[in-house]
């Protein structure tokens, strides 16, 4: 209502400057991501314990997939395109460029190292039945597909009251980096492979409390004892 009031003053030439035109007061940002559908880091880490795998040789592979999704924010296409050569335990994981995303190299978390080593050195050699250097294999020994990654993640959706898929996890990771860890926008842009800052910027969650405080202060000034003097400032 306060924005409508200022619009009225502006239309009737009482003021010439709208002090809160660009503010949005509410729980959702009109443009950008629906933050209510995203997951916290704690919720994402629950995935490590949700799946009971019948095939012992796939246990570490599953943990590798989850780790790369929630710690490196990879897409499902990037996951299935990973090769053995892309993993360097001293440097990190190299993520190849695609039509939409840039090449990047991200460090591995300590908790990922052992699972990756065991999978690459012990389980993967048991699974493989073709001459492929793809990192992620199915139980039949062939490279995983994007649909396979989606089906694996989808199988754990029942533990939550919102949609779960690799894209939502990636969005949640980007939001966590920007809004919780407060990593600078330009650095997050490189970490996720976005070509343009605007692609990353839409993951920034608006500070609703701060916007409300600013509008309240402006409102108090407009309706202060020196109302005429303040109005003249906006003419």
Beta strands, then each sheet from edge to edge (+ up, - down):
strand 1: 87-88
strand 2: 92-95
strand 3: 104-106
sheet 1: 1+ 2- 3+
end
